[in-house]
Amino acid sequence: MKKYPLINKIGSFDAVILAHGDFPQAEIPLELLRRAPFVCACDGAVNHYPQADVIVGDGDSVPEDLRNRLIQIDEQEDNDLTKATRYCLSKGMRRIIYLGATGQREDHTLGNISLIVRYALELDVEPLLATDYGWFVVAEEESEFASFKGQQVSIFNMGCTTLASEELRWQAYPYRQLWQGTLNEATGSSFVLKGNGPYLVYRTYQAKETALK
């Protein structure tokens, strides 16, 4: 059984990819950015974080004084997030945290969240996507997630025909619609999900206040 720690218990990781969505404001994603051994910025994101180690994209949003760090990739088949991921993989980096991948355009937000499932299943990445409110990880089969009472949990089925849970307020099942697995809640210090395929799990940084009363 694979175990997924709380985000503040994550040890080493290989890189942060900073996307050009909303730049992080909360302490947890900012701390991950500070701890990053390597930061790869997607094109225009470097304007929020000019100290990034490299910049990946077509370069149309990169200031002239930072172009010496640009890895220019002009093909249009993949978006900048995927180009940055492929670059990190080419350097042997697999444990990747994605920041700035949500906000602004909603279609980009949905696309970026779904892409980390592709990266996990097709590219052998160990992805984590963190926002200002919580974080997404991709899991398969039987997995245990560190948690706390009142933590809000959402589960998005990405191919399971069987799916069950332990220590969640509402029993998981093989959801057919994305909304069906949202707004669940942890009842203790961990919960377990058992599926026969991949699924995406979102956990909040803080408990829901009403759950603690």
C-alpha positions in Angstrom: 0.0 0.0 0.0 1.4 3.4 -1.0 1.3 6.1 1.7 0.7 9.8 1.0 1.9 12.2 3.8 0.4 15.5 4.7 1.9 18.2 2.6 3.9 19.7 5.5 5.5 16.3 6.1 6.8 16.0 2.5 10.5 15.4 2.5 12.8 15.8 -0.5 11.5 16.4 -4.0 13.3 17.1 -7.3 11.8 20.3 -8.7 9.0 22.9 -8.7 7.3 23.8 -12.0 5.8 27.2 -11.7 2.9 27.8 -14.1 1.6 31.1 -15.3 -1.7 31.0 -13.3 -2.2 32.8 -10.0 1.1 33.2 -8.1 1.0 31.4 -4.7 0.0 33.6 -1.7 -0.4 31.0 1.0 2.4 30.0 3.3 2.5 26.3 2.4 3.0 26.7 -1.4 5.4 29.6 -0.8 7.5 27.4 1.5 7.6 24.6 -1.1 8.9 27.2 -3.6 11.5 28.3 -1.1 12.6 24.7 -0.5 12.8 23.8 -4.1 16.2 22.5 -5.2 15.3 23.5 -8.8 12.6 25.8 -10.2 11.4 25.6 -13.8 9.2 28.5 -14.8 6.7 28.3 -17.6 7.3 31.3 -19.9 5.4 34.2 -18.4 5.5 32.9 -14.8 9.1 34.0 -14.6 7.8 37.6 -14.3 6.6 36.6 -10.8 9.7 34.6 -10.0 12.7 35.9 -11.9 15.1 33.8 -9.9 13.9 30.6 -11.5 16.7 28.3 -12.7 15.3 27.8 -16.2 12.3 29.1 -18.2 10.5 26.8 -20.6 8.2 27.8 -23.4 8.1 29.8 -26.7 9.6 32.8 -25.0 7.0 35.4 -26.0 6.5 36.6 -22.4 10.1 36.4 -21.2 11.9 39.7 -20.5 15.1 40.3 -22.5 17.4 40.3 -19.5 16.2 36.7 -18.5 16.4 35.1 -22.0 19.8 33.6 -21.2 17.9 31.0 -19.1 15.2 30.3 -21.7 14.8 26.8 -23.1 12.8 27.7 -26.2 10.3 25.1 -27.4 8.1 26.3 -30.2 6.0 23.2 -30.9 2.3 23.7 -30.2 1.3 20.1 -29.6 1.8 20.4 -25.8 1.2 23.4 -23.5 4.0 25.0 -21.5 3.3 22.9 -18.4 3.9 19.7 -20.3 7.0 21.1 -22.0 8.4 22.0 -18.6 7.6 18.6 -17.3 9.3 16.9 -20.2 12.4 19.1 -19.6 12.5 18.2 -16.0 12.2 14.5 -16.9 15.1 14.9 -19.4 17.2 16.0 -16.4 16.2 13.0 -14.3 13.6 14.9 -12.1 10.5 12.9 -11.4 9.2 14.1 -8.1 7.7 17.4 -9.2 5.5 19.9 -7.4 3.3 22.1 -9.5 2.6 25.7 -8.3 0.7 28.5 -10.0 -1.3 26.0 -12.1 -4.8 27.3 -11.1 -6.5 30.6 -11.2 -7.2 33.1 -14.0 -8.7 31.1 -17.0 -10.9 28.3 -15.7 -10.2 26.1 -18.8 -6.5 26.3 -18.0 -7.2 25.4 -14.4 -9.2 22.3 -15.4 -6.7 21.3 -18.0 -3.7 21.7 -15.7 -5.3 19.6 -12.9 -6.2 16.8 -15.4 -2.7 16.9 -16.9 -1.0 15.7 -13.7 -3.0 12.5 -14.1 -1.5 12.1 -17.6 2.0 12.8 -16.2 1.6 10.1 -13.6 0.2 7.5 -15.8 2.1 8.1 -19.1 5.3 9.8 -18.1 6.1 8.1 -14.7 6.1 11.5 -12.8 5.2 11.6 -9.1 3.2 14.9 -9.3 1.8 17.1 -6.6 -0.2 20.2 -7.5 -0.6 22.7 -4.7 -2.9 25.7 -4.5 -3.5 28.3 -1.8 -6.1 26.0 -0.2 -5.0 22.4 -0.7 -3.3 19.9 -2.9 -3.9 17.2 -5.5 -2.1 13.9 -5.8 -2.6 11.0 -8.2 -3.1 7.6 -6.7 -3.9 4.0 -7.8 -5.3 0.9 -6.3 -5.1 0.8 -2.5 -3.5 3.8 -0.9 -3.3 5.4 2.6 -3.5 9.2 3.0 -2.4 11.0 6.2 -5.1 13.3 7.3 -6.8 15.0 10.3 -10.3 15.2 11.7 -12.4 17.6 9.6 -10.0 17.8 6.7 -12.0 18.2 3.5 -11.4 15.6 0.9 -12.5 15.3 -2.8 -11.9 12.2 -4.9 -12.1 12.3 -8.7 -12.4 8.9 -10.4 -10.0 8.6 -13.4 -10.8 5.0 -14.4 -11.8 2.8 -11.5 -14.7 0.4 -11.8 -14.4 -0.4 -8.1 -13.7 2.2 -5.5 -14.2 2.1 -1.7 -12.9 4.0 1.3 -12.2 3.7 5.0 -12.3 6.6 7.6 -14.1 9.0 5.4 -17.5 10.5 6.5 -19.1 9.2 3.3 -18.2 5.9 1.6 -16.5 6.3 -1.7 -17.8 4.4 -4.8 -16.8 4.3 -8.5 -18.1 7.8 -9.3 -19.3 8.4 -12.8 -19.4 12.2 -12.6 -16.6 14.5 -11.3 -18.9 16.3 -8.8 -19.9 13.0 -7.1 -16.7 12.5 -5.2 -16.3 16.1 -3.9 -16.9 17.5 -0.4 -16.1 14.4 1.6 -14.4 14.6 5.0 -11.8 12.8 7.0 -12.8 11.5 10.4 -9.3 10.8 11.8 -5.6 10.8 11.3 -5.7 8.9 8.0 -8.0 7.4 5.4 -7.7 4.6 2.9 -8.9 4.4 -0.7 -9.2 1.1 -2.6 -9.7 1.2 -6.3 -8.8 -0.9 -9.4 -7.4 2.1 -11.3 -6.2 5.7 -11.0 -8.0 8.5 -9.1 -7.1 12.0 -8.1 -7.3 13.1 -4.5 -7.6 16.7 -3.1 -7.0 17.5 0.6 -7.4 20.9 2.2 -4.7 22.4 4.4 -7.2 23.2 7.2 -10.2 21.5 8.7 -13.7 22.6 8.2 -14.6 24.6 11.3 -18.1 23.0 11.8 -16.5 19.5 11.7 -14.5 20.3 14.8 -17.5 21.2 17.0 
